[in-house]
Every structure is written in structure tokens, then in C-alpha cells.
């Protein structure tokens, strides 16, 4: 049986999954996993958790894009809503200036 305690292997599993362990440590973890059903089970739990997190983050990304599109329509409406009174005000000023020039 492998001499590395399960507690250490379980701490190394996230790095093992990410592939960032040195070759010798990676090999030691691999040997331990071949011999230890408990650590293999923990490895599968970590992998499933990673998959669940990826799916969850994908859903959050979709929700963010939907909110962004909704906000875009909101800001376009606000810009149009603000442009109408500004254009009316500028038209009134132009009318007053033209009338003053004609009468003046």
C-alpha cells in the first residue's frame, strides 16, 4: 500500500485534476488512487463539483447577457426620451431667435 496518507492525497486532488503537480507528485497521487477506493471516490466528487460549477457559471453568464440586453434597451429608451424635450427646447429657441430677427 502507498505510504502517503489519504489526508494529503485529498488535499492534492484539486491540483491533480488541474494538472499542476510535478511529475513525481502526480505519479504518487496516481499510484495512491489505484490502491485507495476512498480517495478515488473523493476524486470523482471533485470532478463532479467542477462540472457543476462550470454549468452554474454558464447559466450565470446567460443571465448576465440577458440583463445586459435589457439594460441596452432601457438606455436607448432613456436617450430617446431625453432627446425629444431637448429638441423641442432647441426648436423653441430657434423660433424665438428667428422671430426676433424678423421683427427686429
N, C-alpha and C positions, 0 to 999 in steps of 0.2 A: 504494500500500500504506500502511496505517496506520503512524504513526511511533512508537507505543507498543511497547516491547519485549515479547516473549512472556513473559519472566520476571515482569514487572509484572502483566500480564494474568492469568497463572496465580495470582499472589498475591491478586488481586482476585476470583477466581472464587467462593470461598465467600460473600463479601459480595454478589456479583452474584446468586447463587442465592437468598440470604436476602432480597434486595430492599432492602438498606440503604444502597446507594450513592446519592450525589447524582445528580440527573438528568443533569448533564453527564458525569460519570464513567461512569454507566450507559450512556449513549449511545456513549461512546468504546469501552467494552468490547464493546457490541453490534456496532459497526462493525468492530472488530478480529476478532470471532468470525465475521463474514460473510466475511472475507478470509483467515482462517487456519484451515486444517484441523486442525493440531496442537492449537491451543487449543480448538477445538470438541470434539475427541476428549477432551481433558482435562476440559472442562465435563461431558460425558456420564459420564466416570468419577466425577467429584464427585457428580453426581446419583445415580448407581447406588450409590455408597458411602452417601449419605444414606438411600436406600431400604433398603439392607441394615441400617444402624444402627437405623432405625425398626422393622424387623421383628425384629431381635435384641432390642431393648428391650421390645417387646411380649411376646416369649417369656419374658424375664426377669420381667416383671410377672405373667404367668400362673403362673410357678414360685413367685414370692413369695406370691401369693394361695393357692396350694395349701399351701405351708408354713404360712401363717397359719391356714388352716382346720385343718390337722393339729395345730398348736400349741393352737388353741382346744379341740379335743377332749382333748388331753393335760391342759390346765389344768382342764377340767371334771372329768376323772377324778381328778386330784390333789385337787381340792376335795372331791369325794365321799369319796375315800379318807381324807382328813383329818377330815371331819365325823363319820364313823362312830365312831372312837375317842373323839372329844371328846364326842359324845352319850352314849356308853356311860359315860364318866367322870362326866359330869353326872348321869346316871341313878343311878350308884352313890352319888354324894354325896347326892343327894336321898333315896335309900333309907336311907343311914346317918342322915341328919337326921330322917327320919320315924320310924325305929326308935328313935332316941334320945329323941324326943319321946314316943312311945308308952310306952317303958319308964321314962322319967324322971320 
